[in-house]
């Protein structure tokens, strides 16, 4: 099965992946697994690099369509493969809403190191990666699971902390700029001033772009993140999006009005 898994990930152009025993991972949402109809035994964890080039006023991750779409597609295909190889087995894919600490699992699988900004940093793609996982009741030894690795940290140069616009990484602010752009309702004058100063309609990458590991970002090999990109958002571009197109975007989850408000604040 290890060969089949490797062939699957190679076909998906996913280079960084690992298999762990479920017992080696930290489960922090037990209620999610309670709702499933199987007892988890293994975790297949992998990274989806997303850097597709620079953006103007959007966070880098939001230029392509919503990453949850590709996570659902890839985990769905992986679950189908596992079901084919192990009839009667049960598998479920996750991304963001896993019962596990996905970052901790990825670090334990040796897929990267932990940055001071709380992000996983991969040796090739830096911190421009999403984490996804498939949890299954297939025995870990059948999937080629490896022992849990010790979590490694970045050297701690402090670049991300110094660059943080709100100071939250330095222990001085209450929230990050990305969270400010995603708040509903009216923003304070200080919050609006920050958005204008850093020219962001949605999200913030400043702690990432300051990181030495992201100095020469590698373009993702995954076509999903390279096609149908929006690298600059303005009122005209937003107005041209119908409901389906808007819903397919990462910046849609807080509603169209939130994005319209941000564009108004920036005069776009």
Buried (B, 14 or more C-beta within 10 A) or exposed (E): BEEEBEEBBEEBEBBBBBBBBBEBBEBEEEEBBEEEEBEBBBBBBBBBBBBBEEBEBBBBBBBBBBBBBBBBEBBEBBBEBBBEBBEEBBBBBBBEEBBBBBBBBBBBBBBBBBBBBEBBBBEEBBBBBBBBBBBBBBEBEBBBBBEBBEBEEBEEEEBBBEBBBBEBBEEEBEEBBBBBBBBEEEBEEEBBEBBEEBEBBBBBBBBBBBBEBBEEBEBBEBEBBBEEBBBEBBBEEBEEBEEEBBEBBBBBEBEBEBBBBBBEBBEB
